[in-house]
Amino acid sequence: MTPSLELTDVRKSYGDFQAVAGVSMAVPPGSIFGLLGPNGAGKTTTIRMIMDIIAPDAGEVRVFGHPRTTADLRKIGYLPEERGLYRKMTVQDQLMFLAEIRGLSRRDAQAAIARWLARVELSDWAKNKVEELSKGMQQKIQIVGTLLHEPELLILDEPFSGLDPLNQEIFKDLLTEYRQQGRSILFSTHGMELAEKLCDHICLISHGRAILTGELKAIKRQLSGNSYRLVADGDLAALSGVTGIDHVIPDAGGAKLFLRADADGAQVLRDLVGRVAVREFRSEEPELEEIFMKAVRDAA
């Protein structure tokens, strides 16, 4: 199946600083793809290269199975990290402007605007000026403006920024519905909890490099054999010295243990029993944030 978006060894430097040091990834059609990493990892620079705002120094960007063209950009809905609305415009006029520059007729735009404002619970604000809206409401207007022309591919840079938990849920539902229509979504975030709930596929970026990419379920299955839940009494801080344990993440009542790839879980348990009073030791699927932290450590 041809990816909706594909990057091959994309790179970008500013002087001696490598903002993106080699990112390859493929966004399958009908998927939600998370471009994940901490602030400064290179996510926004990668997205700007996808959108042809800046040119890569090396590598290739392919959209819908071929090298990206200007015409392809009309099939993409893009929400940048830096939001930009005309504050003196009414909500209706602002959305009409965004719809028309994306090629919608005024008649089609009016119908789309009414439908989307109802969907995000802002119909009563259509005649208000943008400056009269809260930050979260303005964010929803930005999102609606991105969706009006029903793009085949959505590219969203930190789309949940500024949204309260209730509006985050509304937006998560929107993205899920969009995927169910067979469309593709790429969004960047440093919030692993939201990404874990939404994403089918991920690319983890650290210091401008893609350090882990693929289907999230497959990544979790791959790592679940080396991830264990430990509940025990004793000095859990000393467990990192046990042979076979790669990393310890203490939490309430115990710890999450990541074993080395060649470790024997039974042998690790025997060593643990000699150090702490073990009450529970079982294999457990790792959370996305734990996967990311381990991937960053392994790549360092």
C-alpha positions in Angstrom: 0.0 0.0 0.0 1.5 3.3 -1.1 2.3 5.6 1.9 0.4 8.9 2.0 3.7 10.5 3.0 7.3 9.2 2.9 10.6 10.7 4.1 13.9 9.2 3.1 17.0 10.3 5.0 15.8 14.0 5.2 18.4 16.4 6.7 18.7 20.1 7.5 21.6 22.1 9.1 22.0 25.7 10.1 25.7 26.4 10.1 27.3 23.8 12.3 24.0 22.9 13.9 22.2 19.8 12.6 18.5 20.5 13.2 17.5 17.2 11.4 20.2 14.6 11.1 18.5 11.9 9.1 14.8 11.2 9.4 13.1 8.4 7.4 9.5 7.4 7.9 6.4 6.4 6.1 2.8 7.3 6.9 0.4 4.6 5.8 -3.0 5.6 4.3 -5.8 5.7 6.8 -3.6 6.0 9.9 -2.7 8.4 12.7 1.0 8.9 12.8 2.8 10.5 15.7 6.0 12.5 15.2 7.2 12.4 18.8 10.0 13.9 20.7 11.0 16.6 23.3 11.0 20.3 22.5 14.0 21.0 20.2 14.2 17.5 18.8 13.6 18.6 15.2 9.9 17.9 14.8 8.9 21.3 13.5 11.8 21.6 11.1 10.9 18.2 9.7 7.3 19.3 9.2 8.4 22.6 7.5 10.4 20.5 5.1 7.4 18.3 4.3 5.4 21.5 3.6 8.1 23.0 1.4 8.5 26.0 3.7 12.2 25.2 4.0 14.2 23.0 1.7 16.0 19.9 3.0 19.8 19.8 2.5 19.5 16.1 1.6 16.9 13.4 1.3 13.5 13.1 -0.4 9.9 13.9 0.5 7.3 11.9 -1.3 3.6 12.6 -1.1 0.9 10.1 -2.3 3.5 7.9 -3.9 5.6 10.5 -5.9 8.0 13.4 -5.2 6.0 16.3 -3.6 4.6 18.9 -6.0 2.9 22.3 -5.5 -0.4 20.6 -6.5 0.0 18.1 -3.7 0.1 20.8 -1.1 -3.5 21.6 -1.9 -4.5 18.1 -0.8 -2.9 18.7 2.6 -4.3 20.4 5.7 -1.5 22.1 7.6 -1.7 23.5 11.1 1.6 25.2 12.0 3.0 25.5 15.5 2.8 29.3 15.3 -0.9 30.0 15.1 -2.1 32.9 13.0 -5.6 34.4 12.9 -6.7 37.9 12.0 -7.9 39.1 15.4 -10.3 41.8 14.0 -12.1 39.4 11.7 -15.2 37.7 12.7 -15.0 33.9 13.1 -17.2 33.5 10.0 -15.1 35.8 7.8 -11.9 34.3 9.0 -13.0 30.8 8.1 -14.4 32.0 4.8 -11.0 33.5 3.9 -9.3 30.3 4.8 -11.8 28.2 2.8 -11.5 30.4 -0.3 -7.7 30.4 -0.4 -7.9 26.6 -0.3 -10.1 26.5 -3.4 -13.7 26.2 -2.0 -16.5 28.1 -3.6 -18.4 30.6 -1.3 -21.5 28.3 -1.3 -19.5 25.2 -0.4 -17.5 27.1 2.2 -20.6 28.4 4.0 -22.0 24.9 4.3 -18.6 23.5 5.5 -18.2 26.4 8.0 -21.7 25.8 9.5 -21.1 22.1 9.8 -17.7 22.3 11.4 -18.6 25.1 13.8 -21.5 23.0 15.1 -19.1 20.0 15.4 -16.7 21.9 17.7 -19.5 23.7 19.6 -18.8 27.2 18.3 -21.9 28.0 16.2 -23.0 30.7 18.6 -19.6 32.5 18.1 -19.7 32.8 14.3 -20.3 36.6 14.3 -17.9 37.3 17.1 -14.4 38.8 16.4 -11.6 36.3 16.8 -10.1 38.5 19.6 -13.2 38.0 21.7 -12.5 34.2 21.8 -10.5 32.4 24.4 -7.1 30.9 23.5 -8.7 27.4 23.4 -11.6 28.6 21.2 -9.1 30.3 18.8 -7.2 27.0 18.6 -10.4 25.2 17.6 -11.0 27.8 14.9 -7.5 27.1 13.6 -8.3 23.4 13.5 -11.6 24.0 11.7 -9.7 26.1 9.1 -7.4 23.3 8.5 -10.2 20.8 7.9 -12.6 22.9 5.7 -11.3 21.7 2.3 -11.4 18.0 3.5 -7.7 17.3 2.8 -6.4 13.8 2.1 -3.5 14.3 4.5 -3.5 16.3 7.7 -0.2 17.6 9.1 -0.6 19.2 12.5 2.2 20.7 14.6 1.5 20.4 18.3 -2.3 20.5 17.7 -3.3 20.0 21.3 -1.4 23.0 22.6 -3.8 25.4 24.3 -6.7 23.0 24.5 -8.3 22.1 27.9 -9.0 18.4 28.6 -12.6 18.6 27.3 -11.6 20.2 24.0 -8.8 17.7 23.7 -11.4 14.9 23.8 -13.4 16.7 21.1 -10.3 17.0 18.9 -9.3 13.4 19.5 -12.7 12.3 18.3 -12.3 14.5 15.2 -9.0 12.8 14.3 -10.4 9.4 14.9 -13.4 10.1 12.6 -11.0 11.5 10.0 -9.0 8.3 10.0 -12.1 6.2 9.7 -12.8 8.0 6.4 -9.5 6.5 5.1 -7.5 9.7 5.4 -4.1 10.1 7.0 -2.9 12.3 9.9 0.6 13.2 10.9 0.8 15.2 14.1 3.8 16.2 16.3 3.8 16.3 20.0 5.9 15.9 23.1 2.9 14.6 25.0 3.3 10.8 25.1 0.0 10.1 26.8 -2.1 11.6 24.1 0.0 10.0 21.4 -0.4 6.6 23.0 -4.2 6.9 22.9 -4.3 8.1 19.3 -1.4 6.8 17.2 -1.3 3.7 15.0 2.3 4.4 14.0 5.1 6.6 15.4 8.5 8.1 14.7 10.5 9.0 17.8 13.0 11.8 17.2 15.9 12.8 19.5 18.5 15.4 18.6 17.3 15.5 15.0 17.6 11.8 14.5 14.8 9.2 14.1 15.6 6.6 16.7 12.6 4.4 16.6 9.8 4.2 13.9 7.0 1.7 13.1 3.6 0.5 14.1 3.1 1.2 17.8 1.5 -2.2 18.6 4.4 -4.0 16.9 7.0 -1.9 18.8 5.2 -2.7 22.1 5.1 -6.4 21.3 8.8 -6.3 20.5 9.7 -4.7 23.8 7.1 -6.4 26.1 9.3 -9.4 26.6 11.9 -7.3 28.2 9.6 -5.1 30.3 8.6 -6.3 33.8 6.5 -5.0 36.7 8.1 -5.5 40.1 6.3 -5.1 43.5 8.7 -5.6 46.4 9.8 -4.3 49.8 13.4 -3.1 50.1 15.9 -0.8 48.5 14.6 -0.6 45.0 17.2 2.1 44.1 19.9 -0.6 44.2 18.2 -2.8 41.5 20.0 -1.2 38.6 23.1 -3.1 39.7 21.5 -6.5 39.1 22.9 -8.4 36.2 20.5 -8.3 33.2 18.6 -5.2 34.2 19.1 -2.3 31.7 17.0 0.3 33.5 14.8 0.8 36.5 11.8 3.2 36.7 10.6 3.4 40.3 6.9 4.2 40.9 4.3 3.8 43.6 4.6 0.4 45.2 7.4 -0.9 43.1 9.2 -0.4 39.8 9.2 -1.0 36.1 12.2 -3.0 35.0 13.7 -3.1 31.5 15.9 -6.1 30.9 18.7 -6.3 28.5 17.9 -8.2 25.2 20.0 -11.2 26.2 18.8 -11.3 29.9 17.1 -14.4 31.4 14.0 -13.2 33.3 14.1 -16.3 35.6 17.7 -15.6 36.5 16.9 -11.9 37.1 14.1 -12.9 39.5 16.4 -15.2 41.4 18.9 -12.3 41.8 16.1 -10.0 42.9 14.9 -12.4 45.6 18.4 -12.2 47.2 18.1 -8.4 47.4 14.5 -7.4 48.1 11.3 -9.1 49.3 9.6 -9.8 46.0 5.8 -9.8 46.1 5.1 -9.6 42.3 7.2 -10.0 39.2 5.5 -10.2 35.8 5.9 -9.3 32.2 4.1 -6.0 31.3 3.6 -4.1 28.1 5.6 -0.8 28.3 4.0 2.6 28.0 5.0 4.9 25.2 6.8 7.3 27.4 8.9 4.4 28.8 9.7 3.2 25.3 10.8 6.7 24.3 13.1 7.1 27.3 14.7 3.7 26.7 15.1 4.5 23.0 16.8 7.9 23.8 19.2 6.2 26.3 20.1 3.4 23.8 20.7 6.0 21.0 22.9 8.2 23.2 
